[in-house]
Amino acid sequence: MRIGILGAGFSGTALALQLMARRPAPEVLLFEPGPPGPGLAYGTREPEHLLNVPAAGMSLFPDRPGDFSEWLAARRPEIRTEDGPVFAPRALYGAYLRQALTAALDDPAGRLRHHSEAVAEVMPGEKGGFRLRGASGLEERVDRLVLALGGFASGGGAPPHVHGNPWDPAALEGLAPDAPVLLLGTGLTMADMVLALRARGHEGVVTAVSRHGWPPLSHVAGAFPSPWPVRLPAGAGVLEVMRLLRRDVRRAAAAGQPWQAVIDGLRPQVQALWQGWDAGERARFLRHARSVWNLHRHRLAPAVARRLAEEERRGRLRFEAARLEGWQVEGGEVVARLRRRGGEGVSRRAARIILCTGPEGSHAWREAAPFPALLSQGLARLDPLGAGLAVRPDGAVLEVSGQPVPGLFAMGPLTRGALWEITAVPEIRAQALALAGHLAS
């Protein structure tokens, strides 16, 4: 059995390690042009960029929940708190992933190999399986193939004035210390960019723009409360779920518990809830509830939230509810045309616009190899809402006719259309464990 994995960020790394733990282990080929392990999410080198999940919840392995916490304590014992969970630097988590994968790659049996290039073309094999062609002309054959490509930047832009990839070092280079900056998006990526700018000595005003203009929310400071027991009736739709959540938030507050406990109580039920909704109900969620759910679901480390609050208090960080309608260069600056929620049009001058909408707001993955070829060949299709690929709940990719493609699977954010809650470590590592067992059986 020879299994190919496209992508070696968290998703591909978790799957490869689960496959290597099988006895006997299959032969696994990892295709990743960048450093294997960290991926886009954990490839940052900024010490200010912290995980938005406590270290205790970030183990690679579902059956060893303390693995990352123990790794961190052995190497950086100074990173600890007296009254709450540890939010480690993301760069350290990237090092943890890289070390775990490197140990597997160094195994004398050589069952795991890494090709440092992307796969440009995927073709069905004459006797089953797939033929893969790399960007440099490398060719390999695999029996089964897993698409584990995770986060993508927004893409586009027109450097130096508009940058579509906030993780490109050029996005923050060449700015005068007092230059105004416009960030499109007000989520976690926006927070990363503000911290990175300040770490470089930037003192200018940063304006963050999104449809609602909501600043990101924080985890509870100190010890985490126990999840609030959220009970939903069978068949509950979007509006009823939102109504019940608001009710439970009021009940939790009366009992001295924060709203975060209610969201944490619902989270284990989200995948089953999503899979029970038809396409119309899912579309209703995306239109009316996605923004408010993401705001409360994806939260900042308390230390980062305090930094942003201080920036806002000092007037160096501003939030605005608007959407970008266009931009033009004038006198070395870029003038952004914004449309406020009430319909009023305004202009904002900045030295640079940086797109911080994050992977969920990006369709750049559809243009990245090998997806255009897979879609054009009919070997894959988009899910009905365009959130990812059409897949079964077990990750099997569906062709144009709706039938699973033998031997072709996807995992991680690409399966969001079927699972929705599949962009964070706890869900992806469980998916990797289940998929490894399925692939190797």
Sequence and secondary structure as in RCSB ss.txt:
>XXXX:A:sequence
MRIGILGAGFSGTALALQLMARRPAPEVLLFEPGPPGPGLAYGTREPEHLLNVPAAGMSLFPDRPGDFSEWLAAR
RPEIRTEDGPVFAPRALYGAYLRQALTAALDDPAGRLRHHSEAVAEVMPGEKGGFRLRGASGLEERVDRLVLALG
GFASGGGAPPHVHGNPWDPAALEGLAPDAPVLLLGTGLTMADMVLALRARGHEGVVTAVSRHGWPPLSHVAGAFP
SPWPVRLPAGAGVLEVMRLLRRDVRRAAAAGQPWQAVIDGLRPQVQALWQGWDAGERARFLRHARSVWNLHRHRL
APAVARRLAEEERRGRLRFEAARLEGWQVEGGEVVARLRRRGGEGVSRRAARIILCTGPEGSHAWREAAPFPALL
SQGLARLDPLGAGLAVRPDGAVLEVSGQPVPGLFAMGPLTRGALWEITAVPEIRAQALALAGHLAS
>XXXX:A:secstr
 EEEEE  SHHHHHHHHHHHTSSS  EEEEE SS TTTTTTT    TT B SS GGG  S TT TTHHHHHHHHH
 TT   SSS    BHHHHHHHHHHHHHHHHT TT  EEEESS EEEEEE TTSSEEEEETTS EEEESEEEE   
      EETTTEES TTSGGGGTT  TT  EEEE  SHHHHHHHHHHHHTT  S EEEEESS     B  SSS  
        TT  HHHHHHHHHHHHHHHHHTT  HHHHHHHHGGGHHHHHHHS HHHHHHHHHHTHHHHHHHHS B
 HHHHHHHHHHHHTTSEEEEEEEEEEEEEETTEEEEEEEETTS EEEEEESEEEE  TGGG  GGGGSTTHHHHH
HHTS  B TTSSSB B TT EEE TTS EEEEEEE GGGGHHHHSS SSHHHHHHHHHHHHHHHH 
